[in-house]
Amino acid sequence: MKLNEQLIRTRCSEIGASLHRLRQMRTMPAGEFSATKDAQDIAAYRLLVAIEAALSICFHLVAKKAKRAPDTYTECFAAMAEEGLIPQEMAAKLQHMARFRNMLIHRYWNIDPLRLHEIISDDIDDLDEFCAAVALLI
């Protein structure tokens, strides 16, 4: 079965647009960020969009390349590593992102603003690396 290259490109574009906005926000000092609800809301939404786009790519690639459907979001990135589509270290980082996505969706009232700021400051580049790795597959 053939990969849907347009889907992959579109989702990577969505990731790029969200990361652009998040990078603008990570220059905000952590204390100011944690006191600014609008900044937290924008960051949470943009991070969610980026993670969802990465998951969409992940499920598509695992279905097409491994001919299976992972049961969970974290399992999807593990399956990509098992298939040699991304490095294991990248899969582990993206699994953390998938778990944080679950917090954003299902336990949004428990999101620590400082943890959210830490993620946008330190971890979002992993999503860029994911798109770069995926680009090599199409």
N, C-alpha and C positions, 0 to 999 in steps of 0.2 A: 504494500500500500504506500502511496505517495504522501509525503509531508505536505501540509498546507502552508506553504512558504508565506503567503499573504497574512495568514493568521499570526504566524510567528513574528513577522515584521511589524504588524499592527500592535501586538502586545508589547514588543520591545519598545516601540515608539511611546506607548502609554507609560511604560516604566520610565523611559527617559524624561518625559514631561513631568511626571510626579517627582522624580529625583531632582530635577532642576528646581522645582518649588521647594523641596525639602532642603536642598543645599542653601537656599536663600535663608531659610529659617534657622539653620544650625549655627549661624553666626550670632544669633541672639544668646546672650549669657543665660546659663541654666536657671538662675534665680528669676530673671525677667520672664523667661519662657514658662516657668512653673506658676507664675502669677498672672499669666495672660491666657485666659480661656480660649480666645479666638485662635491664638497661635497653636494651642494644643489641639483644638478641633481640626484646624487645617492640616496639621502634621499627621494626626491620626487618620484622617480621610485619605490623604495623599499616600501615606504608607500602606494603607489597606488596598488602595487601587494598585499600587506597584506589586504588592505581594500577590494579590488576586491575578494579576496579569502573568506573573511568573508561574503561578500554579496552573493557569490555563495552558501555558506553553509546556509545562512539565507533563500534565496529563495527556496532552496531544502527542508529545514525543514518546512517552512510555507506551501509549496505545499503538503507535505506528511502528516503533522500533522493537519493543519487547513483546508486543501482541498480548498485553495484559492491562488490567485496570487496577491500580492500587486502591486499597480500602481507605486510606487516610491521606491527609495532606503531607504529613511528615514522611510517610511511606513512599510517596511519589518521588521526592528528591533522593531518597535512599535507592529506589529502583533505578533512577538515572545513573547513579554512581555504580551500581551493580552491573549495568549494561555498558559501562565505560563511556557514557555520554558526557559526564562531568566528573571532576576529581572528587574523591571522598571528602576531602577537607571542605570543599565548596558545598557539598551536599549537607554536611553537618551544620554549616552556618545557615543554610537555607531552611533546614529543619527548625532551627531556632526561630527564624522569621515566621515560619508556618505556625509555630506554637504561639508566637506573639499575635499573629493574625487571629487566632482563636480567642485570645484575650480581648482583642479589639471588638470582636463580634459578640462574644457570649458573656464577657465579664467586663465590659467597658467601664463600669463604675469603679473597678479596682485598678485602673491604669494609673500608675505612678507617673506624674508629669516628668520627674527627673529621669526615670527609666526611658520614657519616650524620647526625651532630649538626648539621652546617651545613645540610643539606637540611631537617631537621625544624624548624630555627630560621628559615630564610630562604625556603623554597620551597613549603611545603605549602599556603599560602594560594592558590596557583595552582589547586589542586584545588577549593577553594571557589568561586573565580571561574568555573571550568569548569561546576560545577553551576548556578551562577546564570545563565550563558549558555545552558545546555541547558534550563533551566526556561522560558526565553522561547520555546522551540521547541515546547513541548507545550501 
